[in-house]
Amino acid sequence: MVIPNILILLSGLVLLWSLISIYMSSNGRAYYVLIFGGLFLLLNVIVPLIVNLNGYAYSVRWGQDLKIKDDNVYMVYCLYVLGLSIAYGGVSLALKKGLGFGWVETKDLSWLKTLHFLSGISVVAGFFIFVYGTGMSLFELFGATRFAWFANETVVEGILNTGLYFVSLVAVYAYLDVRLGFPNKWLSVLVYTVVVLMVLVSGGRKWIIFFMSGVLAGYFQKKGRVEIKIKHLMSVLLVIVFISIWQYGRNIDSTLGEGFSEQLYEKSLSDGEAFYRGDASYFYRASLEAIDLNYNQGVLYPGAILLRIVLMPVPRGWSFGVKPEGIPATFAKDIGAVNEARDGNMPPGIIGAFALSFGSILGSVLFAIMVPTLLICLEVRAGGRVGLLSVPLSAYFISAATLLLRGSSGGLYFMAFGVVFVFIVYWASFLLGSFRYRSKRWL
């Protein structure tokens, strides 16, 4: 474990230097490149180094007290970290040679007020759509375990999922709330209360990530640059701590004699359980598990991550077998993480997804090429603009990037929904405004 730790540390230092260089060269305006690189540095470099201080990492397999002890698996993981770090170094050098990212402001922001109001109403409506889709009452959901609605014969998954997509618009709402200076405070109170209720009744922590994604994006773009202050770091740290602990809190049995706080401490905080086996280290441990599957057992999902993204708008049943099953579902089945309430949802980490899609070694090369290229394309196309694409892309980006680093393309689906929603609102506002203008002329 000594050599892998040294390689991860050196790669992390290269990545940190590259991020500082990119920040200075772009004057903090390379939003997508900086945010993704920062998240990768935290979740795939710093966290693994801390985990490795405790020896080999724990497996993510359910109910098995196993550790991944093949040093070759850790060396392959290092290739991915080193490759991306070198690629980021190339981006920093390109910036010094004259490649710049624009930060263009749009003067007409009037249509954004309509978008702000409608996205807030949609979040509230989405919550009630979700509750209706579960086939359970709100009071039943408060006392139920996570995914208990799938055991309910009255659940309607189509309606339930529709509600989830509408609730995800909290990213757009929070972004515009900050961007426009909180124009409707009563609606904001209602929307953010609904988000808290959604976390409590669904057990899902991603709603907090969607909220923070919108808030941070709105703040950075209002300032005109990415600013890293102590209060930002503390906010992110608190969110990480909450997400890690709530992994256990959402599954606490209220019928037991122990109180909530006692059970929470026992399940999550004692012996560092929340860190070494929890969500903070899951990105790393799942990637190791996936590399082990491919490297030692020959498991391969040919081109799965690329096909899932390219064919995202196409329903799997209409793809003539070309679009593969979701990687988290397939990976869950391969490691035995399936039960009656949940038919597999264990993302393999972004590094693990590339290893399973292209093979451990080839995947490391493609990872170092594809990820920076996509980020630069985003930066050039939508960096800093307040427009049809940049609003949903910026608002959802932190949440989508976090879910991608976890190995799930689900964040991209939510982002795509946000793009469609923004387009509909914009064109409806434009057509309605045009109709009103013509009506006045006729009168």
C-alpha positions as CSV (number, residue, x, y, z in Angstrom):
1,M,0.0,0.0,0.0
2,V,3.0,2.3,0.3
3,I,3.5,2.8,-3.5
4,P,-0.2,3.4,-4.3
5,N,-0.4,6.0,-1.4
6,I,2.7,7.8,-2.8
7,L,1.3,7.8,-6.3
8,I,-2.1,9.1,-5.2
9,L,-0.4,11.8,-3.1
10,L,1.9,12.9,-5.9
11,S,-1.1,12.9,-8.4
12,G,-3.1,14.9,-5.9
13,L,-0.3,17.5,-5.7
14,V,-0.2,17.8,-9.5
15,L,-4.0,18.2,-9.6
16,L,-3.9,20.8,-6.9
17,W,-1.2,22.8,-8.7
18,S,-3.2,22.6,-11.9
19,L,-6.4,23.8,-10.3
20,I,-4.5,26.8,-8.7
21,S,-3.0,27.6,-12.1
22,I,-6.3,27.3,-13.9
23,Y,-7.9,29.5,-11.3
24,M,-5.3,32.2,-11.7
25,S,-5.2,32.0,-15.5
26,S,-9.0,32.2,-15.8
27,N,-9.5,34.7,-13.0
28,G,-11.7,32.1,-11.3
29,R,-14.1,31.9,-14.3
30,A,-13.5,28.4,-15.4
31,Y,-16.5,27.2,-13.4
32,Y,-17.1,23.7,-14.7
33,V,-13.4,22.8,-14.9
34,L,-12.7,24.1,-11.4
35,I,-15.7,22.6,-9.7
36,F,-15.3,19.1,-11.2
37,G,-11.5,19.1,-10.4
38,G,-12.2,20.3,-6.9
39,L,-14.7,17.5,-6.3
40,F,-12.4,14.9,-7.8
41,L,-9.5,16.1,-5.6
42,L,-11.7,15.8,-2.5
43,L,-13.5,12.6,-3.2
44,N,-11.0,10.6,-5.2
45,V,-7.7,11.8,-3.7
46,I,-8.0,13.3,-0.2
47,V,-10.6,10.8,1.0
48,P,-8.7,7.7,-0.3
49,L,-5.5,8.9,1.4
50,I,-7.4,9.2,4.7
51,V,-9.1,5.8,4.2
52,N,-5.7,4.1,3.4
53,L,-4.3,5.3,6.7
54,N,-6.6,2.6,8.2
55,G,-5.1,0.0,5.9
56,Y,-7.0,-1.7,3.0
57,A,-10.4,-0.3,2.1
58,Y,-13.6,-2.0,3.0
59,S,-15.7,-3.7,0.2
60,V,-19.0,-2.2,-0.7
61,R,-20.7,-5.6,-0.8
62,W,-23.7,-5.8,1.4
63,G,-23.4,-7.7,4.7
64,Q,-19.8,-8.7,4.2
65,D,-17.0,-7.6,6.4
66,L,-14.4,-7.8,3.6
67,K,-11.4,-5.7,2.6
68,I,-10.0,-5.3,-0.9
69,K,-6.4,-6.6,-0.5
70,D,-5.1,-6.8,-4.0
71,D,-2.3,-4.2,-4.4
72,N,-2.7,-4.4,-8.2
73,V,-6.3,-3.0,-7.9
74,Y,-4.9,0.0,-6.0
75,M,-2.2,0.5,-8.7
76,V,-4.8,0.6,-11.4
77,Y,-6.8,3.1,-9.4
78,C,-3.7,5.3,-9.3
79,L,-3.5,5.3,-13.1
80,Y,-6.9,7.0,-13.3
81,V,-6.0,9.6,-10.7
82,L,-2.6,10.3,-12.3
83,G,-4.1,10.4,-15.8
84,L,-6.7,13.1,-14.9
85,S,-4.1,15.1,-12.9
86,I,-1.8,15.2,-16.0
87,A,-4.7,16.1,-18.2
88,Y,-5.6,19.0,-15.9
89,G,-2.0,20.1,-16.1
90,G,-2.4,20.2,-19.8
91,V,-5.5,22.4,-19.5
92,S,-3.6,24.8,-17.2
93,L,-0.8,25.1,-19.7
94,A,-3.3,25.7,-22.6
95,L,-4.8,28.6,-20.6
96,K,-1.3,30.2,-20.2
97,K,-0.9,29.8,-24.0
98,G,-4.0,31.8,-24.7
99,L,-7.1,29.5,-24.5
100,G,-9.6,31.5,-22.5
101,F,-13.1,30.9,-21.2
102,G,-15.7,33.6,-21.7
103,W,-17.9,35.1,-19.1
104,V,-20.7,36.9,-20.9
105,E,-23.6,38.6,-19.2
106,T,-27.1,38.9,-20.7
107,K,-28.8,42.2,-19.9
108,D,-32.4,41.1,-20.3
109,L,-33.1,39.0,-17.2
110,S,-36.9,39.6,-17.1
111,W,-37.9,36.1,-18.4
112,L,-35.8,34.6,-15.5
113,K,-38.3,36.0,-13.0
114,T,-41.1,33.9,-14.6
115,L,-38.7,30.9,-14.6
116,H,-38.0,31.4,-10.9
117,F,-41.7,31.5,-10.0
118,L,-42.7,28.5,-12.1
119,S,-39.7,26.3,-11.0
120,G,-40.7,27.0,-7.4
121,I,-44.3,26.1,-7.9
122,S,-43.1,22.9,-9.8
123,V,-41.0,21.9,-6.8
124,V,-43.9,22.1,-4.5
125,A,-46.2,20.3,-7.0
126,G,-43.5,17.6,-7.5
127,F,-43.5,16.8,-3.8
128,F,-47.3,16.1,-3.7
129,I,-47.0,14.2,-7.0
130,F,-44.3,12.0,-5.4
131,V,-46.5,11.4,-2.3
132,Y,-49.4,10.5,-4.5
133,G,-47.3,8.1,-6.6
134,T,-46.1,6.2,-3.6
135,G,-49.7,5.2,-2.8
136,M,-49.1,6.1,0.9
137,S,-50.2,9.0,3.0
138,L,-47.8,11.6,4.2
139,F,-48.0,10.3,7.8
140,E,-47.4,6.8,6.6
141,L,-44.3,7.9,4.7
142,F,-42.8,9.6,7.8
143,G,-42.9,6.3,9.7
144,A,-41.9,4.0,6.8
145,T,-38.5,2.7,5.9
146,R,-36.8,3.8,2.8
147,F,-38.3,2.3,-0.4
148,A,-41.2,0.9,1.6
149,W,-43.6,2.2,-1.1
150,F,-42.3,-0.4,-3.6
151,A,-43.9,-3.1,-1.4
152,N,-47.2,-1.2,-1.7
153,E,-49.4,-2.6,-4.4
154,T,-50.9,0.9,-5.0
155,V,-47.5,2.5,-6.0
156,V,-47.5,4.1,-9.4
157,E,-43.8,4.4,-10.5
158,G,-44.5,6.7,-13.4
159,I,-46.2,9.3,-11.3
160,L,-43.6,8.8,-8.5
161,N,-40.7,9.4,-10.9
162,T,-42.4,12.4,-12.4
163,G,-42.6,14.0,-8.9
164,L,-38.9,13.4,-8.4
165,Y,-38.0,15.2,-11.6
166,F,-40.1,18.2,-10.6
167,V,-38.6,18.3,-7.1
168,S,-35.1,18.4,-8.7
169,L,-36.0,21.8,-10.1
170,V,-35.0,23.1,-6.7
171,A,-31.5,23.4,-8.3
172,V,-32.9,25.9,-10.8
173,Y,-35.0,27.7,-8.2
174,A,-32.1,28.1,-5.7
175,Y,-29.8,29.3,-8.5
176,L,-32.3,32.0,-9.6
177,D,-33.1,32.8,-6.0
178,V,-29.5,33.8,-5.3
179,R,-29.0,35.3,-8.8
180,L,-32.0,37.5,-8.6
181,G,-31.7,38.5,-5.0
182,F,-34.6,36.4,-3.5
183,P,-37.5,38.1,-5.2
184,N,-40.2,36.0,-3.6
185,K,-39.3,35.2,0.0
186,W,-42.6,33.5,0.9
187,L,-42.3,31.1,-2.0
188,S,-38.7,30.4,-1.0
189,V,-39.7,29.4,2.5
190,L,-42.3,27.1,1.0
191,V,-39.9,25.5,-1.5
192,Y,-37.1,24.9,1.0
193,T,-39.6,23.5,3.5
194,V,-40.7,21.1,0.9
195,V,-37.1,20.0,0.2
196,V,-36.6,19.2,3.9
197,L,-39.9,17.2,3.9
198,M,-38.7,15.4,0.8
199,V,-35.5,14.4,2.5
200,L,-37.4,13.1,5.6
201,V,-40.1,11.1,3.8
202,S,-38.0,9.7,0.9
203,G,-34.7,9.2,2.7
204,G,-32.9,10.6,-0.3
205,R,-30.0,13.0,0.3
206,K,-29.6,14.1,-3.2
207,W,-32.2,16.9,-2.7
208,I,-29.8,18.7,-0.4
209,I,-27.1,18.3,-3.1
210,F,-29.5,19.8,-5.7
211,F,-30.2,22.7,-3.4
212,M,-26.6,23.4,-2.7
213,S,-25.7,23.0,-6.3
214,G,-28.1,25.8,-7.3
215,V,-27.1,28.1,-4.4
216,L,-23.3,27.8,-5.1
217,A,-23.7,28.2,-8.8
218,G,-25.9,31.3,-8.3
219,Y,-23.5,32.8,-5.9
220,F,-20.4,32.2,-8.0
221,Q,-22.0,33.6,-11.2
222,K,-23.4,36.6,-9.4
223,K,-19.9,37.3,-8.2
224,G,-18.6,36.7,-11.7
225,R,-16.0,34.1,-10.6
226,V,-15.5,31.1,-8.3
227,E,-14.6,32.3,-4.9
228,I,-13.4,29.9,-2.2
229,K,-13.9,31.2,1.3
230,I,-14.0,29.6,4.7
231,K,-17.9,29.9,4.8
232,H,-18.1,28.0,1.5
233,L,-15.8,25.2,2.7
234,M,-17.7,25.0,6.0
235,S,-21.0,24.7,4.1
236,V,-19.7,21.9,1.9
237,L,-18.2,20.2,4.9
238,L,-21.6,20.3,6.8
239,V,-23.4,18.9,3.8
240,I,-20.9,16.1,3.5
241,V,-21.2,15.3,7.2
242,F,-25.0,15.4,7.0
243,I,-25.1,13.1,3.9
244,S,-22.7,10.6,5.5
245,I,-24.7,10.4,8.8
246,W,-28.1,10.5,7.2
247,Q,-27.1,7.3,5.4
248,Y,-27.7,5.7,8.7
249,G,-30.3,8.1,10.2
250,R,-32.8,7.4,7.4
251,N,-32.8,3.6,8.3
252,I,-33.3,4.0,12.0
253,D,-36.1,1.9,13.4
254,S,-38.4,4.2,15.5
255,T,-40.0,1.2,17.1
256,L,-36.9,0.2,19.0
257,G,-36.5,1.2,22.6
258,E,-33.4,3.4,22.0
259,G,-33.8,7.0,21.1
260,F,-32.9,8.4,17.7
261,S,-29.7,10.0,18.7
262,E,-28.4,6.9,20.5
263,Q,-29.1,4.7,17.5
264,L,-27.6,7.3,15.2
265,Y,-24.3,7.4,17.2
266,E,-24.2,3.6,17.4
267,K,-24.7,3.1,13.7
268,S,-22.7,5.9,12.2
269,L,-20.2,7.6,14.5
270,S,-18.8,4.9,16.7
271,D,-15.4,3.6,15.4
272,G,-15.5,5.9,12.4
273,E,-18.1,3.8,10.7
274,A,-19.7,6.7,8.8
275,F,-16.4,7.5,7.2
276,Y,-14.7,4.1,6.5
277,R,-17.9,2.4,5.3
278,G,-20.1,5.4,4.6
279,D,-20.9,7.6,1.6
280,A,-17.8,9.8,1.9
281,S,-15.5,6.9,1.1
282,Y,-18.0,5.1,-1.2
283,F,-16.7,6.8,-4.3
284,Y,-13.3,5.3,-3.7
285,R,-14.4,1.9,-2.4
286,A,-16.9,1.3,-5.2
287,S,-14.3,2.2,-7.8
288,L,-11.9,-0.4,-6.2
289,E,-14.6,-3.0,-6.2
290,A,-15.4,-2.4,-9.9
291,I,-11.7,-2.5,-10.9
292,D,-11.4,-5.8,-9.0
293,L,-14.4,-7.2,-10.9
294,N,-12.8,-6.3,-14.3
295,Y,-9.1,-6.8,-13.5
296,N,-9.4,-10.1,-11.6
297,Q,-12.7,-11.5,-12.8
298,G,-13.0,-10.3,-16.3
299,V,-16.4,-8.6,-15.9
300,L,-17.0,-6.1,-18.7
301,Y,-20.0,-3.9,-19.7
302,P,-18.8,-3.0,-23.2
303,G,-19.0,0.8,-23.8
304,A,-21.8,1.0,-21.2
305,I,-21.0,4.5,-19.9
306,L,-20.7,6.0,-23.3
307,L,-23.8,4.3,-24.7
308,R,-25.9,5.3,-21.7
309,I,-25.0,9.0,-22.2
310,V,-25.2,9.1,-26.0
311,L,-28.6,7.2,-26.0
312,M,-29.9,9.1,-22.9
313,P,-33.1,10.4,-24.7
314,V,-33.9,6.9,-26.1
315,P,-35.9,4.6,-23.9
316,R,-34.1,1.3,-23.5
317,G,-37.0,-0.7,-24.9
318,W,-36.8,1.3,-28.2
319,S,-33.0,0.9,-28.7
320,F,-33.1,-2.6,-30.2
321,G,-30.9,-3.8,-27.4
322,V,-28.1,-1.2,-28.1
323,K,-28.7,0.8,-24.9
324,P,-27.5,-1.3,-21.9
325,E,-29.0,-1.6,-18.5
326,G,-28.1,1.1,-16.1
327,I,-24.6,0.5,-14.8
328,P,-25.6,0.9,-11.1
329,A,-28.2,-1.9,-11.5
330,T,-25.8,-4.2,-13.3
331,F,-23.0,-3.6,-10.9
332,A,-25.3,-4.2,-7.9
333,K,-26.3,-7.6,-9.3
334,D,-22.7,-8.6,-9.9
335,I,-21.8,-7.9,-6.2
336,G,-25.0,-9.3,-4.8
337,A,-26.5,-5.9,-3.7
338,V,-30.1,-6.7,-4.5
339,N,-33.2,-7.2,-2.3
340,E,-37.0,-7.2,-2.7
341,A,-37.4,-3.5,-2.0
342,R,-34.6,-2.4,-4.3
343,D,-33.7,-4.1,-7.5
344,G,-30.1,-2.9,-7.4
345,N,-28.7,0.6,-7.3
346,M,-25.0,0.6,-6.5
347,P,-23.1,3.0,-8.6
348,P,-19.4,1.8,-9.2
349,G,-17.8,5.3,-9.0
350,I,-16.8,7.1,-12.2
351,I,-13.4,5.4,-12.2
352,G,-15.1,2.0,-11.8
353,A,-17.7,2.8,-14.5
354,F,-14.8,3.5,-17.0
355,A,-13.0,0.3,-15.9
356,L,-16.1,-1.8,-16.4
357,S,-17.0,-0.1,-19.7
358,F,-13.6,-0.2,-21.4
359,G,-11.4,-2.4,-19.3
360,S,-9.2,-1.3,-16.5
361,I,-6.2,-0.1,-18.5
362,L,-7.9,1.3,-21.6
363,G,-10.4,3.0,-19.4
364,S,-7.8,5.0,-17.6
365,V,-6.6,6.5,-20.9
366,L,-10.1,7.3,-22.2
367,F,-11.0,8.8,-18.7
368,A,-8.0,11.2,-18.9
369,I,-9.1,12.2,-22.5
370,M,-12.9,12.3,-22.4
371,V,-13.5,14.0,-19.0
372,P,-11.4,17.2,-19.6
373,T,-12.6,17.4,-23.2
374,L,-16.2,17.5,-22.1
375,L,-15.5,20.0,-19.4
376,I,-13.8,22.4,-21.8
377,C,-16.7,22.1,-24.3
378,L,-19.1,23.0,-21.5
379,E,-16.9,25.9,-20.5
380,V,-16.6,27.3,-24.0
381,R,-20.3,26.8,-24.8
382,A,-22.0,27.9,-21.6
383,G,-19.3,29.3,-19.2
384,G,-20.7,32.3,-17.4
385,R,-23.6,33.1,-19.7
386,V,-27.1,33.7,-18.4
387,G,-29.2,32.0,-21.1
388,L,-31.2,29.0,-22.1
389,L,-28.4,26.4,-21.7
390,S,-26.3,28.0,-19.0
391,V,-29.0,28.4,-16.4
392,P,-29.9,24.6,-16.1
393,L,-26.3,23.5,-16.8
394,S,-24.9,25.8,-14.1
395,A,-27.6,25.1,-11.6
396,Y,-27.4,21.3,-11.9
397,F,-23.7,21.0,-12.5
398,I,-22.5,20.3,-8.9
399,S,-25.2,17.8,-8.3
400,A,-24.7,16.1,-11.7
401,A,-20.9,16.0,-11.2
402,T,-21.2,14.6,-7.7
403,L,-23.5,11.8,-9.0
404,L,-21.2,11.1,-11.9
405,L,-18.2,10.8,-9.6
406,R,-20.3,8.3,-7.7
407,G,-20.8,6.4,-11.0
408,S,-24.4,7.3,-11.8
409,S,-25.6,9.1,-14.9
410,G,-28.9,9.9,-13.0
411,G,-27.7,13.5,-12.5
412,L,-27.5,14.0,-16.3
413,Y,-31.1,12.9,-16.7
414,F,-32.2,15.4,-14.1
415,M,-30.1,18.1,-15.8
416,A,-31.7,17.2,-19.2
417,F,-35.1,17.6,-17.6
418,G,-34.1,21.0,-16.3
419,V,-32.9,22.0,-19.8
420,V,-36.3,21.0,-21.3
421,F,-38.2,22.8,-18.6
422,V,-36.2,26.0,-19.1
423,F,-36.7,25.9,-22.9
424,I,-40.5,25.4,-22.5
425,V,-40.8,28.3,-20.0
426,Y,-38.7,30.6,-22.2
427,W,-40.6,30.0,-25.4
428,A,-43.9,30.1,-23.6
429,S,-42.9,33.5,-22.1
430,F,-41.7,34.7,-25.5
431,L,-44.8,33.7,-27.3
432,L,-47.1,35.0,-24.6
433,G,-45.2,38.3,-24.6
434,S,-45.4,38.5,-28.4
435,F,-49.1,37.9,-28.3
436,R,-49.7,40.6,-25.6
437,Y,-47.7,43.1,-27.7
438,R,-49.7,42.4,-30.8
439,S,-52.9,42.5,-28.9
440,K,-52.1,46.0,-27.6
441,R,-51.3,47.1,-31.2
442,W,-54.6,45.8,-32.4
443,L,-56.5,47.6,-29.7
